[in-house]
Amino acid sequence: MNLSQENLGRRPADVTLDLMRSGFVAREVVVSADRADSANLDLLRSFAVLCVLVFHLLLFFGRGRVPLGMGAIGHWGVLVFFVHTSIVLMASLERQARRGDGRALFVEFLVRRAFRILPLSCLVVLVIAALRLPVGHLRAGHFVAVSFAPLDVLQNLVLVQNVGGAESLEAPLWSLPYEVQMYLVLPALFWLVLRLRRPYQVLGLWAVVTLAAAWRHHGSEVDLLDYAPCFLAGVVAYGVARGRRPDLGFGFWPIIIAAATIFYLARPNPIDGWLCCLLVGTSVARIRELPAGRWSQLWKLIARYSYGIYLTHFIFIWFAFEWLAGSPLAVQLAVFVATVVGVPVVLYHLVEEPILRRGGRVASRARAVWSRRVGAQGQRPGVISSGGQVQAVGRVAGVELTGRVDEARVHVEPIGTGGHGAVL
């Protein structure tokens, strides 16, 4: 029996959401990659931010030349960030879908992301603009300021400088507009992945987008399509992970990350970068979690404060090693370590964490208002037009459900639930 939209009288996505919330989940939606407090994902995020930090230190002390063949390590760190972001946000979308109406999912998701990324980036931009800090570029070992024109500052505040043409007031800010723009399509990708029945179908989506990006590539990465394969590698990871149990020991995880890094550093071009991102993404579902212990706690701490580290480390390199250039090296090193470690911790607890909590409350209210406005509340899932009791196999939102029809209601057997979702 086909449980079509006409029979149910409701949108398939809404039926799927009700089933997810009530604990009845289709076989195709079981997820293993969105585990809460994933030490493996913490390690990946920590690795990414440390790549960027190390790159800028090498660039400064190398006077514009990065030694040891590490010239692309910073860019690789950003690409890994993109993969990690998609994995975590796909899991976050599932968590939100389990407790909210499908038509309100997009609104709630964007509200939460706005409260996550904008407050700290706006604070950093305002401080840089107010103090006229020369942290726009690092050229030949010297920090250089960019334009502080009001329109340029505004574009940096709303993270559209890649569209409006303004230079980033701080060099690391260049990647944030691409991340924000990817937020606009991730909910649609989430629903698409739910409808696709096989991992190779999700991989096919990545291949199509990658071929399109390669076909129109013009020598320099300047728009979202150039980075879409990196984000989609995280989407593929989510798709591959559904219903799959990790079957490789944790020891493979650092080996895979190291192998992808070495390969990209040897061949730092877009196509090889996309392939390396795919390797990292598709490996997530295969690797068992790092056992609890000191190392997992270390990666968890670095990952927690990584956004603050990413946004502020460039300023502290300038402050410690250029502004304090006349001080003894020991003083410079002490100042740098103290600021690059201490300030992100303070910012997290005084800015990020409180605003994230506030954002969660605002997002919940926005979801409730939106649900009432579009009339999403009311009917229970699975109401059909015929009575009796029969065994039925149907499909909702592209996934198979098994159960029986009894007194005009569909009773779906509980297949199991996915993980609790990665913590943002």
C-alpha positions as CSV (number, residue, x, y, z in Angstrom):
1,M,0.0,0.0,0.0
2,N,1.4,3.4,-0.9
3,L,0.9,6.0,1.9
4,S,0.7,8.9,-0.5
5,Q,0.2,12.5,0.3
6,E,-3.4,12.4,-1.0
7,N,-4.2,9.4,1.3
8,L,-2.7,11.0,4.3
9,G,-4.0,14.5,3.7
10,R,-0.7,16.0,4.9
11,R,2.7,16.8,3.5
12,P,5.1,13.8,3.6
13,A,7.7,15.8,5.3
14,D,5.3,16.7,8.1
15,V,4.4,13.0,8.6
16,T,8.1,12.1,8.7
17,L,8.7,14.7,11.3
18,D,5.9,13.5,13.5
19,L,7.2,9.9,13.2
20,M,10.7,11.2,14.1
21,R,9.4,13.0,17.2
22,S,7.4,10.1,18.4
23,G,10.3,7.7,18.1
24,F,9.1,5.8,15.1
25,V,11.8,6.2,12.5
26,A,12.1,4.7,9.0
27,R,15.0,2.4,8.4
28,E,16.6,4.9,6.1
29,V,16.8,7.7,8.7
30,V,18.9,5.9,11.4
31,V,22.0,8.0,11.9
32,S,25.3,7.2,13.6
33,A,27.4,10.2,12.6
34,D,25.5,12.7,14.7
35,R,26.6,11.4,18.1
36,A,26.6,13.9,20.9
37,D,30.0,15.0,22.2
38,S,31.8,13.3,19.3
39,A,35.5,13.2,20.2
40,N,36.3,12.4,16.6
41,L,34.6,15.5,15.4
42,D,36.2,17.5,18.2
43,L,39.6,16.3,16.9
44,L,38.7,17.3,13.4
45,R,37.7,20.8,14.4
46,S,40.7,21.2,16.6
47,F,43.0,20.1,13.8
48,A,41.4,22.6,11.5
49,V,41.8,25.6,13.7
50,L,45.4,24.6,14.6
51,C,46.2,24.4,10.9
52,V,45.1,28.0,10.4
53,L,47.0,29.2,13.5
54,V,50.2,27.4,12.5
55,F,50.0,28.8,9.0
56,H,49.8,32.4,10.1
57,L,52.7,32.0,12.6
58,L,54.8,30.4,9.8
59,L,53.8,33.2,7.4
60,F,54.8,35.9,9.9
61,F,58.1,34.5,11.0
62,G,58.9,33.4,7.4
63,R,58.5,37.0,6.3
64,G,55.9,36.0,3.7
65,R,57.4,32.6,2.8
66,V,56.0,29.5,4.5
67,P,58.7,26.9,5.0
68,L,58.6,23.1,5.1
69,G,56.1,22.8,2.2
70,M,53.3,24.1,4.5
71,G,52.2,26.9,2.2
72,A,48.7,25.5,1.8
73,I,48.2,24.3,5.4
74,G,46.0,27.3,6.4
75,H,43.7,26.9,3.4
76,W,43.4,23.2,4.1
77,G,42.4,24.0,7.6
78,V,39.5,26.1,6.3
79,L,38.4,23.3,3.9
80,V,38.3,20.9,6.9
81,F,36.2,23.5,8.8
82,F,33.7,23.4,5.9
83,V,33.5,19.6,6.0
84,H,33.1,19.6,9.8
85,T,30.5,22.4,9.7
86,S,28.2,20.4,7.3
87,I,28.5,17.2,9.3
88,V,27.5,18.9,12.5
89,L,24.8,21.1,11.0
90,M,23.1,18.1,9.2
91,A,22.9,16.4,12.6
92,S,21.7,19.6,14.2
93,L,18.9,19.8,11.5
94,E,17.9,16.3,12.4
95,R,17.6,17.2,16.1
96,Q,15.5,20.2,15.2
97,A,13.3,18.2,12.8
98,R,12.6,15.7,15.6
99,R,11.0,18.4,17.7
100,G,9.6,20.9,15.2
101,D,7.3,21.3,12.2
102,G,9.0,20.8,8.9
103,R,7.9,24.2,7.5
104,A,9.4,25.9,10.6
105,L,12.7,24.1,10.3
106,F,14.3,26.6,8.0
107,V,13.3,29.6,10.2
108,E,14.6,27.9,13.4
109,F,17.8,26.8,11.8
110,L,18.7,30.3,10.4
111,V,17.9,31.9,13.7
112,R,20.1,29.5,15.6
113,R,22.9,30.0,13.1
114,A,22.7,33.8,13.2
115,F,23.0,33.7,17.0
116,R,26.0,31.4,16.7
117,I,28.1,33.1,14.1
118,L,27.3,36.8,14.0
119,P,27.7,38.1,17.6
120,L,31.3,37.2,18.0
121,S,32.3,38.1,14.4
122,C,30.5,41.5,14.8
123,L,32.3,42.2,18.0
124,V,35.7,41.4,16.4
125,V,34.9,43.6,13.4
126,L,33.8,46.5,15.5
127,V,36.9,46.3,17.7
128,I,39.1,46.2,14.6
129,A,37.3,49.2,13.0
130,A,37.3,51.2,16.2
131,L,41.0,50.8,16.9
132,R,42.0,50.8,13.2
133,L,43.9,47.6,13.7
134,P,46.2,46.6,10.7
135,V,45.1,43.0,10.4
136,G,43.7,42.9,6.9
137,H,46.7,41.2,5.4
138,L,50.1,39.8,6.3
139,R,52.6,40.7,3.5
140,A,56.3,40.1,3.7
141,G,56.1,39.6,7.4
142,H,54.2,42.8,8.1
143,F,50.6,43.4,9.0
144,V,48.6,45.7,6.7
145,A,45.3,47.4,7.2
146,V,42.5,47.5,4.7
147,S,39.8,50.1,4.0
148,F,37.7,51.2,7.0
149,A,35.1,52.9,4.9
150,P,31.6,52.7,6.4
151,L,30.2,50.5,3.6
152,D,33.2,48.1,3.9
153,V,32.7,47.8,7.6
154,L,29.0,47.2,7.1
155,Q,29.7,44.4,4.6
156,N,32.1,42.8,7.2
157,L,29.5,43.1,9.9
158,V,26.8,41.2,7.9
159,L,29.4,38.9,6.3
160,V,28.7,39.7,2.6
161,Q,32.1,41.0,1.7
162,N,32.5,38.3,-1.0
163,V,29.4,39.6,-2.7
164,G,29.8,43.4,-2.1
165,G,33.5,43.4,-3.0
166,A,34.9,44.7,0.3
167,E,38.1,43.3,1.7
168,S,37.9,41.5,5.0
169,L,39.0,43.7,7.9
170,E,40.7,40.7,9.4
171,A,42.3,38.1,7.1
172,P,40.5,35.0,8.7
173,L,37.1,36.6,8.1
174,W,37.2,35.7,4.4
175,S,35.8,32.3,5.0
176,L,32.7,33.2,7.0
177,P,30.6,34.6,4.1
178,Y,30.8,31.2,2.3
179,E,29.7,29.4,5.5
180,V,26.8,31.8,6.0
181,Q,25.6,31.4,2.4
182,M,25.8,27.6,2.7
183,Y,23.4,27.9,5.6
184,L,20.7,28.9,3.1
185,V,20.8,25.6,1.3
186,L,21.6,23.1,4.0
187,P,18.0,22.6,5.1
188,A,17.0,21.7,1.5
189,L,20.0,19.3,1.4
190,F,18.9,17.8,4.6
191,W,15.4,17.0,3.2
192,L,17.0,15.7,0.0
193,V,19.3,13.3,1.9
194,L,16.2,12.0,3.8
195,R,14.6,11.2,0.5
196,L,17.6,9.5,-1.1
197,R,17.5,5.8,-0.2
198,R,21.1,4.8,-0.9
199,P,24.5,6.4,0.0
200,Y,25.6,6.3,-3.6
201,Q,22.8,8.6,-4.5
202,V,24.1,11.2,-2.0
203,L,27.6,10.7,-3.4
204,G,26.1,11.2,-6.9
205,L,24.9,14.7,-5.8
206,W,28.4,15.5,-4.7
207,A,29.8,14.3,-8.0
208,V,27.4,16.5,-10.0
209,V,28.2,19.6,-8.0
210,T,31.9,18.9,-8.2
211,L,31.8,18.4,-12.0
212,A,29.9,21.7,-12.3
213,A,32.5,23.5,-10.1
214,A,35.4,22.0,-12.1
215,W,33.7,22.9,-15.4
216,R,33.4,26.6,-14.5
217,H,36.5,26.9,-12.4
218,H,38.4,30.1,-13.4
219,G,41.7,29.8,-11.6
220,S,40.8,31.5,-8.4
221,E,38.2,30.5,-5.8
222,V,35.9,33.4,-5.4
223,D,32.4,32.1,-5.0
224,L,30.3,29.5,-3.2
225,L,30.4,27.0,-6.0
226,D,34.2,26.6,-5.6
227,Y,33.7,25.5,-2.0
228,A,30.4,23.7,-2.4
229,P,32.1,20.3,-2.9
230,C,33.8,20.7,0.5
231,F,30.5,21.5,2.2
232,L,28.8,18.6,0.4
233,A,31.5,16.2,1.6
234,G,30.0,16.7,5.0
235,V,26.5,16.1,3.6
236,V,27.8,12.9,2.1
237,A,29.3,11.9,5.4
238,Y,25.8,12.3,7.0
239,G,24.2,10.4,4.2
240,V,26.7,7.5,4.4
241,A,26.5,7.3,8.1
242,R,22.7,6.7,8.3
243,G,22.2,3.1,9.7
244,R,25.9,2.3,9.5
245,R,27.9,1.2,12.6
246,P,31.6,2.2,12.8
247,D,33.7,-0.8,11.9
248,L,37.3,0.7,12.1
249,G,39.3,1.4,15.1
250,F,40.0,5.0,16.1
251,G,43.6,4.7,15.1
252,F,42.5,5.0,11.5
253,W,41.1,8.5,12.1
254,P,44.4,10.4,12.6
255,I,46.0,8.3,9.8
256,I,43.2,9.3,7.4
257,I,43.5,13.0,8.4
258,A,47.2,13.0,8.0
259,A,47.1,11.2,4.7
260,A,44.6,13.7,3.3
261,T,46.7,16.6,4.6
262,I,49.9,15.3,3.1
263,F,48.2,14.7,-0.2
264,Y,46.7,18.2,-0.3
265,L,49.9,19.9,0.7
266,A,51.7,18.1,-2.2
267,R,48.9,19.0,-4.6
268,P,47.1,22.2,-3.4
269,N,44.6,22.6,-6.2
270,P,40.8,22.8,-6.0
271,I,40.1,19.3,-7.4
272,D,42.5,17.5,-5.1
273,G,41.1,19.6,-2.2
274,W,37.6,18.4,-3.0
275,L,38.7,14.8,-3.2
276,C,40.6,15.1,0.2
277,C,37.5,16.6,1.8
278,L,35.4,13.7,0.5
279,L,37.9,11.2,1.9
280,V,37.7,12.9,5.3
281,G,33.9,13.2,5.2
282,T,33.2,9.6,4.1
283,S,35.6,8.2,6.8
284,V,33.6,9.7,9.6
285,A,31.0,6.9,9.6
286,R,33.6,4.2,9.6
287,I,35.7,5.2,12.6
288,R,34.9,4.3,16.2
289,E,35.0,7.0,18.8
290,L,38.1,8.0,20.6
291,P,37.9,6.5,24.1
292,A,37.2,8.9,26.9
293,G,40.4,10.3,28.5
294,R,42.8,13.2,28.5
295,W,43.1,13.4,24.8
296,S,39.4,13.5,24.2
297,Q,39.1,16.2,26.8
298,L,41.8,18.2,25.2
299,W,40.2,18.1,21.7
300,K,36.8,18.9,23.3
301,L,38.3,22.1,24.9
302,I,40.0,23.2,21.8
303,A,36.9,22.6,19.7
304,R,34.7,24.5,22.2
305,Y,36.9,27.6,22.0
306,S,37.9,27.2,18.3
307,Y,35.7,29.9,16.9
308,G,37.2,32.5,19.2
309,I,40.7,31.2,18.4
310,Y,39.9,31.4,14.7
311,L,38.6,35.0,14.9
312,T,41.2,36.4,17.3
313,H,44.6,34.7,16.8
314,F,45.5,36.9,13.9
315,I,45.1,40.0,16.1
316,F,47.3,38.5,18.8
317,I,50.0,37.5,16.4
318,W,50.1,41.2,15.4
319,F,49.9,42.4,19.0
320,A,52.6,40.1,20.5
321,F,55.1,40.0,17.7
322,E,54.8,43.3,15.8
323,W,53.3,45.8,18.2
324,L,55.5,44.5,21.0
325,A,58.5,44.0,18.6
326,G,60.8,45.9,20.9
327,S,60.2,43.6,23.9
328,P,62.2,40.5,24.7
329,L,61.1,37.4,22.8
330,A,60.2,35.7,26.0
331,V,57.7,38.5,26.8
332,Q,56.3,38.3,23.3
333,L,55.8,34.6,23.5
334,A,54.2,34.8,26.9
335,V,51.8,37.5,25.7
336,F,50.9,35.6,22.7
337,V,50.2,32.3,24.5
338,A,48.2,34.2,27.2
339,T,46.0,36.0,24.8
340,V,45.5,33.3,22.2
341,V,44.5,30.9,25.0
342,G,42.8,33.2,27.5
343,V,40.8,35.6,25.4
344,P,38.8,32.9,23.4
345,V,37.9,31.3,26.7
346,V,36.7,34.6,28.1
347,L,34.8,35.4,24.9
348,Y,33.1,32.0,24.9
349,H,31.8,32.3,28.5
350,L,30.9,36.0,28.3
351,V,29.7,36.3,24.7
352,E,29.2,33.0,22.8
353,E,27.6,30.8,25.4
354,P,25.0,33.3,26.9
355,I,24.0,34.4,23.4
356,L,23.7,30.8,22.2
357,R,21.3,30.1,25.1
358,R,19.4,33.2,24.2
359,G,19.3,32.3,20.5
360,G,17.9,28.9,21.4
361,R,15.0,30.5,23.2
362,V,14.4,32.9,20.3
363,A,14.6,30.1,17.8
364,S,12.0,28.1,19.8
365,R,9.6,31.0,19.9
366,A,10.1,31.7,16.2
367,R,9.4,28.0,15.4
368,A,6.2,28.2,17.5
369,V,5.0,31.4,15.9
370,W,5.7,30.1,12.4
371,S,4.0,26.8,13.1
372,R,0.8,28.7,14.2
373,R,1.0,31.0,11.3
374,V,1.0,28.3,8.6
375,G,-1.5,26.1,10.5
376,A,1.0,23.3,11.1
377,Q,-0.6,22.1,14.3
378,G,-3.5,19.7,14.4
379,Q,-3.7,16.5,12.5
380,R,-2.0,13.4,13.8
381,P,0.3,11.5,11.4
382,G,-1.0,8.6,9.4
383,V,-4.7,9.3,9.1
384,I,-6.0,7.8,5.9
385,S,-9.4,7.5,4.3
386,S,-10.1,3.8,4.6
387,G,-10.8,1.7,7.7
388,G,-10.2,-1.9,8.6
389,Q,-7.0,-3.5,9.6
390,V,-4.4,-4.6,7.0
391,Q,-0.7,-5.0,6.9
392,A,0.8,-2.2,4.9
393,V,4.1,-1.2,3.5
394,G,4.3,2.4,2.3
395,R,6.6,5.2,1.6
396,V,6.7,8.7,3.2
397,A,9.1,11.4,2.1
398,G,11.0,8.8,0.1
399,V,11.6,6.3,2.9
400,E,9.9,3.0,3.6
401,L,7.6,2.5,6.6
402,T,6.2,-0.8,7.8
403,G,3.1,-1.1,9.9
404,R,-0.7,-1.8,9.9
405,V,-3.8,0.2,9.2
406,D,-6.3,0.0,12.0
407,E,-9.4,2.1,12.2
408,A,-8.2,4.6,9.6
409,R,-4.8,5.1,11.3
410,V,-1.4,3.9,10.3
411,H,0.6,2.3,13.1
412,V,4.3,2.3,12.3
413,E,6.5,-0.2,14.0
414,P,9.4,1.4,15.9
415,I,12.6,0.7,14.0
416,G,14.9,2.6,16.3
417,T,16.2,6.1,16.7
418,G,19.4,7.8,15.7
419,G,21.9,9.5,17.9
420,H,21.3,12.6,20.0
421,G,23.1,14.9,17.6
422,A,26.5,16.7,17.7
423,V,26.8,19.5,20.2
424,L,27.4,22.9,18.6
